[in-house]
Amino acid sequence: MEIRAPPTSLSLAPPPASASFRRTPLRTFFLNGSVSLKVVQVRQSNVNRFKCNSIQSNLFDRLTRVARSYANAVLSSFEDPEKILEQAVLEMNDDLTKMRQATAQVLASQKRLENKYKAAEQASADWYRRAQLALQKGDEDLAREALKRRKSYAVCVIDDV
């Protein structure tokens, strides 16, 4: 006597070609053990196991994606656009103040360099005039010394530029 399941609207897919079947008798105490049931055991191949693992990982990926979306929604609900804009304006004002200070420092440094350049040019012209005076008086050594000093000021001007 073989027990069969009642017909249902569900249809089962045929077993894969790589599956192997083994029939083993199952003994029961139903009707004094006179009824024996046949159970079919199916051993799946490794390919089906990998498919099952990929289904589980896909399910896990979908669940983590849902959790991330809820976390992002919670964070978005905490954000107040007006306060974010106010903070951005405050940061821009701070940056503007820093830029103005940096510009003032650059302009002051430029002015200092211009003054130093003018002073070096003036000293160079002064030493050249002294060298000419020394030559007019006939003191060549003094004129050479004045020209050396003029050259040092000229090198100083070139180094600063």
DAFENLIN-V132614 format. One record per backbone hydrogen bond with DSSP energy under -1.0 kcal/mol. NH is the residue of the N-H (numbers start at 1). CO is the residue of the C=O. If there is no record, write none. Layout:
BEGIN
nh:NH co:CO
nh:NH co:CO
END
This chain:
BEGIN
nh:19 co:16
nh:20 co:43
nh:22 co:41
nh:24 co:39
nh:26 co:37
nh:32 co:29
nh:34 co:31
nh:35 co:30
nh:37 co:26
nh:39 co:24
nh:41 co:22
nh:43 co:20
nh:49 co:45
nh:50 co:46
nh:51 co:47
nh:52 co:48
nh:53 co:49
nh:54 co:50
nh:55 co:51
nh:56 co:52
nh:57 co:53
nh:58 co:54
nh:59 co:55
nh:60 co:56
nh:61 co:57
nh:62 co:58
nh:63 co:59
nh:64 co:60
nh:65 co:61
nh:66 co:62
nh:67 co:63
nh:68 co:64
nh:69 co:65
nh:70 co:66
nh:71 co:67
nh:72 co:68
nh:73 co:69
nh:74 co:70
nh:75 co:71
nh:76 co:72
nh:77 co:73
nh:78 co:74
nh:84 co:80
nh:85 co:81
nh:86 co:82
nh:87 co:83
nh:88 co:84
nh:89 co:85
nh:90 co:86
nh:91 co:87
nh:92 co:88
nh:93 co:89
nh:94 co:90
nh:95 co:91
nh:96 co:92
nh:97 co:93
nh:98 co:94
nh:99 co:95
nh:100 co:96
nh:101 co:97
nh:102 co:98
nh:103 co:99
nh:104 co:100
nh:105 co:101
nh:106 co:102
nh:107 co:103
nh:108 co:104
nh:109 co:105
nh:110 co:106
nh:111 co:107
nh:112 co:108
nh:113 co:109
nh:114 co:110
nh:115 co:111
nh:116 co:112
nh:117 co:113
nh:118 co:114
nh:119 co:115
nh:120 co:116
nh:121 co:117
nh:122 co:118
nh:123 co:119
nh:124 co:120
nh:125 co:121
nh:126 co:122
nh:127 co:123
nh:128 co:124
nh:129 co:125
nh:130 co:126
nh:131 co:127
nh:132 co:128
nh:133 co:129
nh:134 co:130
nh:135 co:131
nh:136 co:132
nh:137 co:133
nh:139 co:134
nh:143 co:139
nh:144 co:140
nh:145 co:141
nh:146 co:142
nh:147 co:143
nh:148 co:144
nh:149 co:145
nh:150 co:146
nh:151 co:147
nh:152 co:148
nh:153 co:149
nh:154 co:150
nh:155 co:151
nh:156 co:152
nh:157 co:153
nh:158 co:154
nh:159 co:155
nh:160 co:156
nh:161 co:157
END
